[in-house]
Amino acid sequence: MYANRLKELRIAHGYTMEEVGKRVGLKKSSYASYESRYRQPPLEKLKGFSQLYGVSVDYILGLSNERNNEEFIRMKLKELCLKRGLDWESLDIPEDLFLILESILDRAVHNNKQNTQTV
């Protein structure tokens, strides 16, 4: 299942095999071996694909048909905060900003579900 998902995601994002390889630190031939099922990607590379495409590792592995899950979204938010020098655990978000953020996330989840259904 992972081979099909990797190929679908690569094509959907308009990447060549070489571009994906460069973005996750692989040679084109190594990446091609994942899409052809000749080799299985290690966890480190699965994480890289997950971040590149904005989907969960579970989605890539075929364990879920939802491209994103709550834990993945939470992880991405934490990562975004950390990149900006913010401590996620003690971050104090005012209620009005939290409502805007929640609305944006709801819309993103809705869009992802629609995209998943049309794939």
C-alpha positions as CSV (number, residue, x, y, z in Angstrom):
1,M,0.0,0.0,0.0
2,Y,2.8,2.4,0.9
3,A,4.2,2.3,-2.7
4,N,0.9,3.3,-4.2
5,R,0.4,6.1,-1.6
6,L,3.9,7.5,-2.2
7,K,3.3,7.6,-5.9
8,E,-0.1,9.2,-5.6
9,L,1.2,11.8,-3.2
10,R,4.3,12.6,-5.4
11,I,2.1,13.0,-8.5
12,A,-0.5,15.1,-6.7
13,H,2.2,17.5,-5.5
14,G,3.8,17.6,-8.9
15,Y,7.2,16.3,-7.9
16,T,9.5,14.1,-9.8
17,M,11.2,11.1,-8.1
18,E,14.4,13.1,-8.1
19,E,12.8,16.1,-6.4
20,V,11.3,13.9,-3.7
21,G,14.6,12.2,-3.1
22,K,16.4,15.6,-2.7
23,R,13.8,16.8,-0.3
24,V,14.0,13.8,2.0
25,G,17.7,13.1,1.5
26,L,17.7,10.1,-0.9
27,K,19.0,9.3,-4.3
28,K,16.4,9.0,-7.1
29,S,17.1,5.2,-7.3
30,S,16.5,4.7,-3.6
31,Y,13.2,6.6,-3.8
32,A,12.2,4.6,-6.9
33,S,12.8,1.4,-5.1
34,Y,10.1,2.4,-2.5
35,E,7.5,3.2,-5.2
36,S,8.3,-0.1,-6.9
37,R,8.0,-2.1,-3.6
38,Y,11.5,-3.3,-4.1
39,R,12.5,-1.9,-0.7
40,Q,10.5,-0.6,2.3
41,P,11.3,2.9,3.5
42,P,12.7,3.1,7.0
43,L,10.8,5.0,9.7
44,E,13.1,8.1,9.3
45,K,12.2,8.4,5.6
46,L,8.5,7.7,6.3
47,K,8.6,10.7,8.7
48,G,10.2,12.8,5.9
49,F,7.5,11.8,3.4
50,S,4.9,12.6,6.1
51,Q,6.3,16.1,6.6
52,L,6.8,16.7,2.9
53,Y,3.2,15.8,1.9
54,G,1.5,17.0,5.1
55,V,-0.1,13.6,5.8
56,S,0.3,11.1,8.6
57,V,2.6,8.1,8.4
58,D,-0.5,6.0,9.0
59,Y,-1.9,7.3,5.7
60,I,1.2,6.5,3.8
61,L,1.3,3.0,5.2
62,G,-2.4,2.5,4.4
63,L,-3.5,2.1,8.0
64,S,-5.8,5.1,7.6
65,N,-7.6,6.7,4.7
66,E,-7.6,10.1,6.4
67,R,-4.6,12.1,5.2
68,N,-4.3,13.9,8.6
69,N,-5.3,13.0,12.1
70,E,-5.5,15.1,15.2
71,E,-2.2,13.9,16.6
72,F,-0.5,14.8,13.3
73,I,-2.0,18.2,13.3
74,R,-1.0,18.8,16.9
75,M,2.5,17.7,16.1
76,K,2.7,20.2,13.2
77,L,1.4,23.0,15.4
78,K,4.0,22.2,18.0
79,E,6.7,22.2,15.3
80,L,5.5,25.6,13.9
81,C,5.6,27.1,17.4
82,L,9.1,25.7,18.1
83,K,10.4,27.1,14.9
84,R,9.3,30.5,16.1
85,G,10.8,30.1,19.5
86,L,7.5,29.5,21.3
87,D,7.1,27.0,24.1
88,W,4.0,25.0,23.0
89,E,3.3,23.7,26.5
90,S,3.1,27.1,28.1
91,L,1.8,29.0,25.2
92,D,-1.0,31.4,26.2
93,I,-3.3,31.9,23.3
94,P,-6.0,34.5,23.8
95,E,-9.5,33.2,23.4
96,D,-10.2,35.2,20.2
97,L,-7.1,34.0,18.5
98,F,-7.8,30.4,19.6
99,L,-11.2,30.6,18.0
100,I,-9.7,31.8,14.7
101,L,-7.1,29.1,14.9
102,E,-9.7,26.5,15.6
103,S,-11.8,27.7,12.6
104,I,-8.8,27.5,10.3
105,L,-8.0,23.9,11.5
106,D,-11.6,22.9,11.0
107,R,-11.6,24.2,7.5
108,A,-8.3,22.4,6.7
109,V,-9.6,19.1,8.1
110,H,-12.8,19.5,6.1
111,N,-10.8,20.2,2.9
112,N,-8.5,17.2,3.5
113,K,-11.5,14.9,3.9
114,Q,-13.0,16.2,0.7
115,N,-9.7,15.7,-1.1
116,T,-9.4,12.2,0.3
117,Q,-12.9,11.3,-0.9
118,T,-12.1,12.5,-4.5
119,V,-8.8,10.6,-4.7
